[in-house]
Every structure is written in structure tokens, then in C-alpha cells.
Amino acid sequence: MYPGSPPQGIPDSELRVWKALSELDDAWTAFHGVSWIGERNGKIGEGEGDFVLVHPEYGLLFLEVKGGRAFELNDGRWFRLEGSRSTPIANPFEQARSTEHEITRRVRALGIQGFRFGHAVVFPHLTHVDGLGIDAPRSITIARTQLAAFDLAIDELVEYWDLSRGFTSNDIKDLKNLFAPTVRLMPTLNDELVLVRQKIEAWTREQMFVLDALSRNHRVLVRGGAGTGKSLLAMEKARRLAAEGEDVLLVCHNAPLAGWMASELRDTHRVRVSHFAGLVRDLAGEALLTDPGGDSEERYAFPEDPPGEWYDGEAADLLVSAASVVGYRVDSVIVDEAQDFSPSHWVALELLLRDSAKGNIDVFMDRHQALYRDDWESPFDGLSYDLLKNCRNTQPIAEAVARVMDEAGEPSGVHGPEPTFISAVNIEGARKKLKRLLDEVINKGKVPARDVVILSTDLDNVTALAGTSIAGLNLSRARSADGVRVDTVHRYKGLEAEVVILLFLQEPQTMPRRPAFLSRYQQMLAYVGMSRARSRLFVVAPQNMADALRIEGSV
């Protein structure tokens, strides 16, 4: 019997039939309450078979159970009698035929053919059920008195309908799945990430109050850890200033971050978005067109592969001279990733203001993400504000990032899975782990490939992976709809993804009688890389890195 026991609230009429069916030979399989939705008389309708019986030798038998102490058949129409009241009801034999027609159609749709079938109506409360019309012969009508020897009543139905062809064992398994399916509906990983994203976005909107509090100040330094919403606040500040009629420069250090912010602000007029090197290169190119001839090509030349020292010194000089030639001036400068800017950059950027006294310079920085310099100082003595609330990461990720730096911020309060540590010692081992991981996350977890990024602390590993295919997915340096992006931690700084797989294929620092630990630079790499993950973080590293990174729940 399916289900294994009578459902709670089953009508007495059906319960009587249930008990009678339980005494049948074990070759019979009975299904109670087989509901269906399908087309009836050209319209979508629904119905239910009270009992559907399956036999490997005989076929299908459909039983419609009609409970009630008294009925009337008047001019072919059925009524249930209750005292002096007469209530119209459906013809039970028509109901049985309708269920028979619909369910046999569904069975054939499974590719099962040639089986026999029949139907009957059971009146568990009545002893006399004769004279019900030509569509209801006594042979397919079962009365209360027949329930005590129900096997004989079923045998008579088998003979009446000539039920002589049934099903294979595989057919019966398919029928079980059709009539009484066992299915577990579980959220995919992507379903869970969508809920997390909605909660985090709500926190981010709340963070915008900071701009209201600081709006009256011309020099503002905003400090905040990874995930506190610095880049989002910087973009919102640019929107607000542009809406007030100001020309705004929004500048950062990383080209990918600048590209993303430019895309987000593409419909905002009067805002120029660029990374610092790109700003210098573009203005130098404009200056060369504005002031050709003479030594212009030398004066406005942008080196093909400039060293770091050039960026710290000569780049700022080139920016000032090129901006002067083309007449580029702005009312406000907003700087994201300010920890990567040198003192000469600040001088050059302030010179771009039309009015240094009234113009705004808003600076957003995180000292822990200073991957390019360790001597950063604030460019002015203005108002400063510390962002504490994490608006990017789920609480487990935020806590893991804070542990790396031996700090404690204000967690997001958004629950999510713990970061997962996966052991691998080199890129070959990591590639094997990535195959399983990408299959679980994207192919089975239904997370869009565009929401997954693989980050590495080593450019060589990125080069080894980019342009290859793993688990049927293309890996590339650029973001695409159907591929997985792979990049260095350095280049991805300032950006984020729903799922981050961090390749930290380095060895921790060791000292006698001391647990493995991270160097200061390794701490910053881990801090930046891990904090890029909004909802799900996987760290692939040598096993002895698990303790150094202090990732709990390692596997």
C-alpha cells in the first residue's frame, strides 16, 4: 500500500476499502489518492483516483469509492440523500472512467504498452447496489457485504475486464514513481546565494547614511575594512555631486575596479571614472593631439612598461602637465583604494581642482589592502570616519577575514556557510580539486559561471589556468556569461564575487616551537583575496596553511 499507513483524516468509506485491500495477495500493489491534472473536454481539469491497483500479470484496476448511506438515481442523475435534503453529486462510474482514461494515457506516455485495465465503484456503506444503469452493471459494482471477501470481488473484476496482461518489474517501478513519487526538493547553492545577496544589499543601502553625515565637509577620509562598502559609497558620492552640477573625477588604482565602476556609472553624466595610470595615459594622449610638434611626443610619452618608481614620481608630473594643456579641471575628486596612492599623486590630483578651497576630495582607504606600499599617510588633515559594518560578506566569511588580521569588525549578521579549506600543494593538484569544485558549484549548484571567480596569489598560476577548460567550463582573465574568470588577487582588489575560489599555493612561515603563521604580506594577500567573496569562499592551499589561515571546518 502507498502510502504505508492510512492518511490522517481519511474518510470512513475509504478507510474500509483500505483495510480490505490490505488483505489482498502481495502481488497486488495499491495506491491511494492518485491525483492528476489534465485536459478534460477541451479544458484543463483535475481529478483523483481513490485507489489504483497494479498487478504484474493482470494490469491496472481503478476503484472509485462512494461513501454515503443513501443515494438516488433520478433520470440518470445522481443525488446523495441526507435526511430530507437531496444533493447533486457526480456520477461515480463516470468519475471512475475519467480517472481510468487519464491515468492510462499517462502510463502509455512512459512507453508502457499492451497492458489491460478496468474500473469499478465501491459503496462501502450499502448492501444493495442493483439497477444503476447500463454504464454501471452489477459486475463492476462492489457493495459493503463484499468487503469481507474482497479478494473474490477483485477476482471477479479481473475476469470481467479480461485483465490478462500486466507489467514487468521495471514497469512497476516506473508506475510507483508516477503514482507515488519520492522527491526531495532542496535549494540549490544558487538559491541560497540569492537570499544572502538580498540581505547583504539591504545592509549596503543602510550604509549610505555616512554620506549624509559627511556631506558638508570638503576633505573627508573614510577608512574601512574589506566589505564595508567603500567603493559603493564612493560611487554614490560621485552620483550625488554630479546631480548637483559638479564635474567629478572618480579615480582608483586597479584597472578592473575602474572598469566595473565605470560600467555602474555609465548613465551618470559629468563623472569621469579611471584608474590612475589610465588617467595619466589618456590625458597624455589628449595633450599630444592638442599640442603636437616639437618635443611633444617626448614630453607626453607614456612608457610601454613603466617601473613602479615611474608611477610614484614622473607619472604625477605628466598628469599635471597634460591636464594643463587640455584644460582638464574638475570640481571634486573622489579616490578609492587610496592606500595605493603616493604623495606625488595627491599633489597632482589636488591640482586638477578648479577651486582647491571649495572643491571636494573624498578619500576611501583600507590600510590592510596596501599591497603596493607600506608608508601611506593621509594627504590632508580633514575629517575622518571609520566604517565598521561589513556589508559584503556573510558573517562566517567576515569572521574568517578578521581572524587573518587578528582583528574584529562588526559582522554583517547575514548567515551563510563556513569557508571551506581544500588541500593542494601545487597548481597541478589544485587543477584536480577545481574540477570537482566547479562541477559542484556551477553544474550541480546552478550558480551562474559569471558569479564565480578563481583568484591566485601568483601570476604564474593564473597564466597556467587562463585559456583552459575545467569541468566543461572555460577559464579566462575576462568576465564572461558562460565562463569562469581567473585573476590575481592584486588585480581583483576592490571587486567582489558571489563565490571565490582562492588559490593560496604558498608555504606559511615557521619558527621553532611555534605554530605556522603568515608573514605580514601574506596576511594582506589572504585578507584581500578572502574578502572578495560575498557568500561562499573556498581556499585551496597546502595543508599546513589551514592553521596559519585559521580557517575553521577545514576538509
C-alpha positions in Angstrom: 0.0 0.0 0.0 1.1 3.5 -0.8 1.3 5.4 1.4 2.3 2.8 4.1 -0.4 3.8 6.5 -3.8 5.5 6.2 -3.5 9.3 5.9 -4.9 11.3 8.8 -8.5 12.4 8.2 -9.2 9.7 5.6 -13.0 9.2 5.1 -14.5 6.2 6.8 -15.6 4.9 3.3 -12.1 4.9 2.0 -10.7 3.5 5.3 -13.0 0.5 4.9 -11.7 -0.2 1.4 -8.1 0.4 2.6 -8.5 -2.3 5.2 -10.0 -4.7 2.7 -7.2 -4.1 0.2 -4.6 -4.8 2.8 -5.8 -8.4 2.9 -5.1 -9.0 -0.8 -2.3 -11.1 -2.2 1.1 -9.5 -2.1 1.3 -9.5 -5.9 -1.1 -6.5 -5.8 0.2 -3.0 -5.2 -2.4 -0.4 -4.2 -2.0 3.3 -4.4 -4.4 5.6 -2.5 -5.5 9.1 -3.6 -3.8 9.3 -7.1 -4.4 12.9 -8.1 -4.0 14.2 -11.6 -4.3 17.4 -13.7 -5.0 17.1 -17.4 -7.3 18.1 -20.2 -11.0 17.2 -19.9 -13.5 18.1 -22.6 -11.0 20.5 -24.1 -10.3 22.2 -20.9 -7.7 21.8 -18.2 -9.2 19.8 -15.3 -8.2 17.8 -12.3 -9.3 14.6 -10.7 -8.4 11.9 -8.3 -8.5 8.1 -8.3 -9.4 6.8 -4.9 -7.5 3.6 -5.4 -5.3 2.4 -8.3 -4.3 -1.3 -8.2 -1.3 -2.7 -10.1 -0.7 -6.4 -10.8 2.3 -7.8 -12.7 0.0 -10.4 -14.5 -3.3 -8.6 -14.8 -2.7 -4.9 -15.3 -4.5 -1.9 -13.8 -7.7 -1.7 -11.8 -9.3 1.6 -10.8 -11.6 1.8 -7.8 -13.9 4.8 -7.2 -15.2 4.8 -3.6 -18.5 6.5 -2.9 -19.4 6.9 0.8 -22.9 7.6 2.0 -25.9 5.8 3.5 -28.4 6.7 0.8 -28.4 7.8 -2.9 -30.9 8.4 -5.6 -30.6 8.0 -9.3 -33.2 10.2 -10.9 -33.4 10.4 -14.7 -29.8 9.4 -14.9 -28.6 12.0 -12.4 -27.0 11.1 -9.1 -28.1 12.6 -5.7 -26.9 12.0 -2.2 -29.7 11.8 0.4 -29.2 13.2 3.9 -32.5 13.3 5.8 -34.9 15.5 3.7 -32.0 17.0 1.8 -31.0 15.9 -1.7 -27.6 17.0 -3.0 -26.5 16.5 -6.6 -23.2 14.6 -7.0 -21.0 13.4 -9.8 -21.7 10.1 -11.5 -19.2 7.8 -9.7 -19.0 5.5 -12.7 -18.2 8.5 -14.9 -15.5 9.5 -12.3 -14.0 6.0 -12.5 -13.9 6.1 -16.3 -12.4 9.6 -16.3 -9.6 8.5 -14.0 -9.1 5.3 -16.0 -8.8 7.3 -19.2 -6.4 9.9 -17.8 -4.1 7.6 -15.9 -3.8 5.0 -18.7 -2.8 7.8 -21.0 -0.1 8.9 -18.6 1.1 5.3 -18.3 1.4 4.9 -22.1 3.3 8.2 -22.2 6.0 6.4 -20.2 6.4 4.0 -23.1 4.5 1.1 -21.3 2.1 -0.5 -23.8 -0.2 -3.5 -24.1 -1.4 -3.7 -20.5 -5.1 -4.4 -19.6 -7.2 -2.2 -17.4 -10.7 -1.9 -15.9 -12.6 0.0 -13.2 -15.3 -0.4 -10.5 -17.2 1.6 -8.0 -17.3 0.6 -4.3 -20.2 1.5 -2.0 -18.8 0.6 1.5 -22.0 1.6 3.3 -24.6 -0.1 1.1 -25.7 -3.7 0.7 -27.9 -3.4 -2.3 -26.5 -1.7 -5.4 -28.6 -3.1 -8.4 -30.3 -1.3 -11.3 -27.8 1.6 -11.6 -28.0 1.8 -15.4 -26.2 0.4 -18.5 -22.9 2.1 -17.6 -23.0 0.5 -14.1 -23.5 -3.2 -14.4 -23.6 -5.2 -11.2 -20.3 -6.9 -12.2 -18.3 -3.6 -11.6 -20.2 -2.6 -8.5 -19.0 -3.6 -5.1 -21.2 -3.5 -2.0 -20.4 -3.5 1.7 -21.1 -7.2 2.0 -18.3 -8.0 -0.5 -15.6 -6.2 1.5 -15.2 -9.2 3.9 -14.1 -11.3 0.9 -12.6 -8.6 -1.1 -10.2 -11.0 -2.9 -13.2 -12.7 -4.5 -14.6 -9.4 -5.6 -11.3 -8.4 -7.2 -11.1 -11.8 -8.9 -14.5 -11.2 -10.5 -13.3 -7.8 -11.8 -10.2 -9.4 -13.2 -12.4 -11.9 -15.1 -15.0 -9.3 -16.2 -12.4 -6.9 -17.7 -10.3 -9.8 -19.0 -7.2 -8.5 -17.1 -4.6 -10.8 -18.6 -1.6 -8.6 -19.3 0.4 -6.7 -16.7 3.8 -5.2 -16.2 7.4 -6.0 -15.8 9.2 -5.3 -12.5 10.8 -2.2 -14.1 7.3 -1.1 -15.3 6.0 -1.3 -11.8 8.9 0.8 -10.5 8.0 3.4 -13.1 4.3 3.3 -12.1 5.3 3.7 -8.4 7.3 6.9 -9.4 4.3 8.1 -11.4 1.6 7.4 -8.7 3.6 7.9 -5.5 6.8 9.8 -6.3 9.5 10.2 -3.8 11.2 13.5 -4.4 13.3 15.8 -2.1 13.1 19.4 -3.1 16.3 21.1 -1.9 17.5 24.6 -2.6 20.5 24.8 -4.9 23.6 26.6 -3.9 22.5 29.5 -6.1 19.1 29.6 -4.4 20.9 30.1 -1.1 23.3 32.7 -2.6 20.3 34.8 -3.9 18.9 35.1 -0.4 22.3 36.0 1.0 22.7 38.7 -1.7 19.3 40.2 -0.9 20.2 40.5 2.8 23.6 42.0 2.1 22.2 44.6 -0.3 19.8 45.7 2.3 22.8 46.3 4.7 24.6 48.2 2.0 21.7 50.6 1.5 21.7 51.4 5.2 25.4 52.3 5.0 24.6 55.3 2.7 23.8 57.4 5.8 27.6 58.0 6.1 27.4 60.3 3.1 24.6 62.3 4.6 26.7 62.8 7.8 29.8 63.9 5.9 28.2 66.0 3.1 29.2 69.4 4.5 33.0 68.7 4.5 35.4 69.4 1.6 38.1 67.0 2.8 36.9 63.6 4.0 38.9 60.5 4.8 36.8 57.3 5.1 38.6 54.2 6.5 37.0 50.8 6.4 37.9 47.2 6.2 37.2 44.9 3.3 33.5 44.7 2.6 32.4 47.8 4.4 31.1 49.4 1.2 33.8 51.9 0.4 33.6 51.6 -3.4 29.8 51.7 -3.3 29.9 54.8 -1.1 32.5 56.4 -3.5 30.2 55.8 -6.5 27.2 57.1 -4.6 29.1 60.3 -3.7 30.0 60.8 -7.3 26.3 60.4 -8.3 25.2 63.0 -5.7 27.9 65.5 -6.7 27.1 65.1 -10.4 23.4 65.6 -9.6 24.4 69.0 -8.0 26.0 70.1 -11.3 29.6 69.3 -10.4 32.3 67.7 -12.7 33.7 64.8 -10.8 36.8 62.6 -11.1 36.5 59.1 -9.6 39.9 57.5 -9.6 41.3 54.3 -8.1 44.4 52.2 -8.5 43.2 49.0 -10.2 42.1 48.9 -13.8 39.5 46.1 -13.3 37.9 48.1 -10.4 37.8 51.2 -12.6 36.1 49.3 -15.4 33.4 48.0 -13.1 32.7 51.4 -11.5 32.6 53.0 -15.0 30.1 50.4 -16.0 28.0 51.1 -12.9 28.1 54.9 -13.6 27.7 54.7 -17.4 24.4 56.6 -17.2 25.7 59.3 -14.8 26.9 62.4 -16.7 29.7 64.6 -15.5 31.6 61.8 -13.8 34.9 60.5 -15.2 36.0 57.1 -13.9 39.6 55.9 -14.3 42.4 54.1 -12.6 45.4 56.5 -12.0 47.7 55.0 -14.7 44.8 55.1 -17.2 44.0 58.7 -16.4 47.7 59.7 -17.0 47.8 57.8 -20.2 44.5 59.2 -21.6 45.3 62.8 -20.7 48.8 62.4 -22.1 47.3 61.2 -25.4 44.8 64.1 -25.5 47.7 66.5 -24.8 49.7 65.1 -27.7 46.8 65.8 -30.0 46.2 69.3 -28.5 49.9 70.3 -28.6 51.6 68.5 -31.5 55.0 69.1 -32.9 58.3 70.0 -31.3 59.2 67.7 -28.4 55.6 66.9 -27.7 56.0 63.2 -28.3 58.8 63.1 -25.7 57.0 65.4 -23.2 53.7 63.5 -23.3 55.1 60.0 -23.8 53.6 57.2 -21.7 56.1 54.4 -21.2 55.1 51.0 -22.6 56.0 49.1 -19.4 56.9 51.7 -16.7 58.6 50.6 -13.5 57.0 51.3 -10.1 59.3 54.2 -9.5 57.9 56.0 -12.6 54.4 55.8 -11.2 55.4 57.2 -7.9 57.2 60.2 -9.4 57.1 61.1 -13.1 53.5 59.9 -13.6 52.2 62.7 -11.4 54.2 65.3 -13.3 52.9 64.0 -16.6 49.4 64.1 -15.3 49.7 67.8 -14.2 51.3 69.0 -17.5 48.9 67.0 -19.7 45.8 68.2 -17.8 47.1 71.8 -18.1 47.4 71.6 -21.8 44.0 70.1 -22.4 42.3 72.2 -19.8 41.0 69.3 -17.7 39.7 70.5 -14.4 37.0 69.2 -12.1 35.0 70.4 -9.1 35.5 67.2 -7.0 38.0 64.3 -6.8 36.9 61.0 -5.2 39.7 58.4 -4.6 39.0 54.8 -3.9 41.9 52.4 -3.0 43.6 55.4 -1.6 46.2 53.3 0.3 47.9 52.6 -3.1 48.4 56.3 -3.9 51.8 58.0 -3.4 52.3 61.5 -2.0 53.1 62.8 -5.5 49.7 61.5 -6.7 47.9 63.6 -4.1 49.6 66.8 -5.2 48.7 66.1 -8.8 45.1 65.3 -8.1 44.5 68.4 -6.0 45.9 70.5 -8.8 43.1 69.2 -11.0 40.5 71.0 -8.8 39.1 74.3 -10.2 38.9 75.7 -6.7 41.1 74.0 -4.2 39.4 75.7 -1.3 35.9 74.8 -2.2 36.5 71.6 -4.2 35.9 68.2 -2.6 38.4 65.5 -2.1 36.9 62.4 -0.7 39.2 59.5 0.1 38.3 55.9 0.8 41.0 53.5 2.0 41.9 50.3 3.8 45.4 50.1 5.2 45.2 46.3 5.2 44.9 46.3 1.4 48.1 48.2 0.9 49.7 45.6 -1.4 51.9 48.2 -3.2 53.3 50.4 -0.4 53.6 50.3 3.4 54.3 54.0 4.1 50.9 55.5 3.4 49.9 58.7 5.1 46.7 60.8 4.9 47.0 63.6 2.3 45.3 66.1 4.4 44.1 66.9 8.0 40.4 66.7 7.2 37.5 64.9 8.8 37.9 61.1 9.1 35.3 58.4 9.6 35.7 54.7 10.3 33.3 52.2 8.6 32.8 49.2 10.9 29.8 47.3 9.5 30.6 44.6 6.9 28.2 45.0 4.0 29.7 42.5 1.6 30.5 39.2 3.3 28.4 36.7 5.1 29.2 36.5 8.8 31.4 33.3 8.6 33.5 34.9 5.8 33.7 38.2 7.6 34.9 36.5 10.8 37.5 34.4 8.8 38.9 37.6 7.2 39.1 39.3 10.6 41.0 36.4 12.1 43.6 36.7 9.4 44.4 40.2 10.5 43.9 39.5 14.3 41.1 42.0 14.3 37.4 42.0 15.0 35.0 44.1 12.9 31.2 44.4 13.1 29.9 41.3 11.3 27.2 41.5 8.7 24.8 39.3 10.7 24.0 37.5 7.4 24.3 33.8 7.9 25.9 31.5 5.4 28.2 28.5 5.0 31.6 28.4 6.6 34.6 29.0 4.4 36.0 25.7 3.1 39.7 24.7 3.1 40.8 22.3 0.3 44.3 20.9 0.4 46.6 21.1 -2.6 50.4 21.8 -2.8 50.8 23.0 -6.4 48.8 24.1 -9.5 48.5 20.5 -10.8 46.9 19.4 -7.6 44.8 22.5 -7.5 43.5 21.8 -11.0 42.2 18.4 -10.0 40.4 19.9 -7.0 39.0 22.7 -9.2 37.4 20.2 -11.5 35.3 18.7 -8.7 34.7 22.1 -7.1 33.4 23.8 -10.3 31.2 20.9 -11.1 29.6 21.0 -7.6 29.2 24.8 -7.6 28.2 25.6 -11.2 27.0 22.4 -12.9 25.1 21.0 -9.8 24.7 24.0 -7.6 23.3 26.1 -10.5 25.4 29.1 -9.7 26.0 31.1 -12.9 29.6 30.9 -14.1 29.7 34.7 -14.1 29.3 34.8 -10.3 32.3 32.6 -9.7 35.9 33.8 -9.7 39.2 32.0 -9.2 41.9 34.2 -7.6 45.5 33.4 -7.1 48.3 35.0 -5.2 50.7 34.0 -8.0 50.5 35.3 -11.6 52.1 32.1 -12.9 49.1 30.1 -11.7 46.7 32.5 -13.4 48.6 32.2 -16.6 48.6 28.4 -16.3 44.8 28.3 -15.9 43.6 31.1 -18.2 42.6 29.8 -21.6 42.0 26.3 -20.4 38.8 24.4 -19.7 37.9 22.6 -16.4 34.6 20.7 -15.8 33.4 21.8 -19.2 33.9 25.5 -18.3 36.2 28.0 -20.0 38.6 29.9 -17.8 39.7 33.4 -18.9 41.1 36.6 -17.5 37.9 38.5 -18.6 34.4 38.2 -17.1 32.0 36.3 -19.4 28.5 35.0 -19.2 29.4 31.3 -19.7 33.0 31.2 -18.4 34.8 31.5 -15.1 37.1 34.4 -14.5 40.6 33.8 -13.2 42.8 36.6 -12.0 45.4 37.6 -9.4 44.4 38.9 -6.0 46.2 42.1 -6.8 44.2 42.9 -9.9 40.9 41.9 -8.4 41.3 44.1 -5.3 38.2 46.3 -4.9 36.0 43.8 -6.7 33.8 41.0 -5.4 32.0 37.8 -6.5 29.3 35.6 -5.0 31.7 32.7 -5.0 35.5 33.0 -4.7 38.0 30.1 -5.0 41.3 31.4 -3.6 44.5 29.6 -4.7 46.9 30.3 -1.9 49.7 27.9 -3.0 52.3 29.3 -0.7 54.0 27.9 2.4 53.4 29.6 5.8 56.2 31.0 7.9 57.7 28.7 10.5 59.7 29.1 13.7 60.9 26.6 16.3 58.2 25.7 18.9 55.7 28.0 17.2 52.7 27.2 15.0 52.8 28.0 11.4 52.0 31.7 10.7 51.7 34.2 7.9 54.1 36.9 7.1 52.7 40.5 7.0 52.5 40.4 3.2 50.8 37.0 3.2 48.3 38.3 5.7 47.4 41.1 3.4 47.1 38.8 0.4 44.9 36.4 2.3 42.8 39.4 3.7 42.3 40.8 0.2 41.6 37.5 -1.5 39.3 36.0 1.0 37.3 39.2 1.5 36.3 39.3 -2.3 33.7 36.5 -1.6 30.2 37.7 -0.8 28.5 34.4 0.0 30.8 31.4 -0.5 34.6 31.0 0.0 36.9 28.1 -0.9 40.6 28.3 -0.1 42.9 25.9 -1.9 46.3 25.8 -0.2 48.9 23.4 1.3 47.5 21.6 4.4 49.8 23.4 6.8 48.2 26.7 5.6 44.9 25.7 7.3 46.2 26.6 10.8 48.1 29.7 9.6 44.9 31.0 7.8 42.8 29.9 10.8 40.0 28.6 8.7 37.7 26.5 10.8 35.9 23.5 9.4 38.7 22.5 7.0 38.3 19.5 4.8 
